[in-house]
Amino acid sequence: MPQDTVCHKTKKNAPVSLPKVLVAVGSNMPGIADSPYNAVQAALRRLGDSPVNAVFPSRLFSTPCFPAGAGPDYVNAAAVLSGPRDAHEILGLLHRIEAEFDRQRETRWGSRTLDLDLIGVDDLVLPDLATWRHWHDLAPEDQQQAAPDRLILPHPRLQDRAFVLVPLLDVAPDWRHPILGLTVSEMVANLDPRDTAQIRPMGA
């Protein structure tokens, strides 16, 4: 269940058909929030103050740095947002919030004060299936060097990342990947248990 310290917000008279937006949240540098833990909590509250209709956050989790040895360990969480279906509008909102927390994009997969990743929006596939498959099939040795110049949805590495999937299990266990056909629960079950064992709820 979500932590009591994280705010939820629901606007009155919101349409019942709002899309399900999956967002991954992470931090391993203190920045303006004094600690990664505070940064993740503050970012979830900031999402609740933004032009979305509802925010449903996961618990906060302690996770090993990815890639291993690249910096301090992370605090990670996930959230389901109900809001606009326009994925680029949502991404712009996430980038604006990151900037408020002094996020710098100097090194791919480098340490960061705040990371807000748009993971999926309902069953949207962007920009198209062929482009998604290109990034999904990219060799591991190329993933750290190459970065897409456009929004790819669902996130092409989602199914591989315990630090994203385990928090998502709190808030969207039944969301189904529109290409792989797997739910979040099924993707977690497919992970190496040694990876999921390292994702530990904080305060538990």
Secondary structure, 3 states (H helix, E strand, C coil): CCCCCCCCCECCCCCCCCCEEEEEEEECCCHHHCCHHHHHHHHHHHHHCCCCCEEEECCCEEECCCCCCCCCCEEEEEEEEECCCCHHHHHHHHHHHHHHCCCCCCCCCCCCCCEEEEEEECCCCECCHHHHHHHHCCCHHHHCCCCCCCCCECCCCHHHCHHHHHHHHHHCCCCECCCCCCEHHHHHHHCCHHHHCCCEECCC
